Amino acid sequence: MHEGWRNVALGEVLDLDIEIVKVASEAKYSLAGVYSFGRGLFEREPLLGVKTRYNVLHRLRPGQLVMSKLKAWEGALAVVPSRFDGFVVSPEFPTFCTSDDLDPSYLSLLCSQDWLWQLLQGQSRGMGGRRERVYPKRFLEVRVPLPPLSEQRRITDFARAIDTMLTAARAEADAAKVLRSAILRTAETLADGLVPLRDYLLKAKAGGTPDRGDPSNFGGDIPWLKSSEVGQDQIKATDEAISERGLLSSSAWLMPPGSIVIAMYGQGATAGSVGFTATTLGGC
């Protein structure tokens, strides 16, 4: 473990911190829920006191950790952001406050880690579906890595920067898909000016499958492309390989890098799929 890092039980840096709200039948409450898989909190429909069977609710405060006893083992836990200040959750959601040794942003990062959810799965009690629960006492026994505060902040800043880059990359990918569709639609409107594809192709050829009854045709070092593998922008690898004998004894042929491949046969979405070879492949 790195210098200054500790392996601590959550109970060393978290304390159970529940603010009880007595339910009034005439009141309306801002209700929150917790997504599974570390995706944070979400706002639910306001809760009318007269419509709930609970006598009490739990009030949320910024910086607290809130956990679903029922689904903590699949990542239903989160640090409360400021916009959920004053929201309520049911008694199935205990809340915890952090010590001075634990930065809430680092805790939020921990909540998104599947290794933590797996540890919580080992702490659940009950059998089957909705009877499985992680209780606060068991939750606080789970051990996590704890770097010094300065390192916690550096880690969360780095993670935040990566998230920003990923968001920007996804936005660029979405914009590229829109542009691609626009280009194709433009091409369709210029149909009168299009020329046959054969004028630009150096070679067009169908492939063939070596005799599978002869084991010596397969297991070589020539990547073997099947129709079901065609639907990729860049085809770099295949599940099977054929031998030199398999290539020579069939109508299979070597496709050079940059070849346009169209699946002629197959079921469902396979037929008509298009891909481009990124390396030399043998094709069916």
Secondary structure, 3 states (H helix, E strand, C coil): CCCCCEEEEHHHCEEECCEEEECCCCCEECEEEECCCCCCEEECCCEEHHHCCCCEEEECCCCCEEECCCCHHHCCEEECCHHHCCCEECCCCCEEEECCCCCHHHHHHHHCCHHHHHHHHHHCECCCHHHCECCHHHHCCCEEEECCHHHHHHHHHHHHHHHHHHHHHHHHHHHHHHHHHHHHHHHHHCHHHCCCHHHCCCCCCCCCCCCCCCHHHEEEEEEEECHHHCCCCCECCCCEEECHHHHHCCCCEEECCCCEEECCCCCCCCCCCEEEECCCEEEC
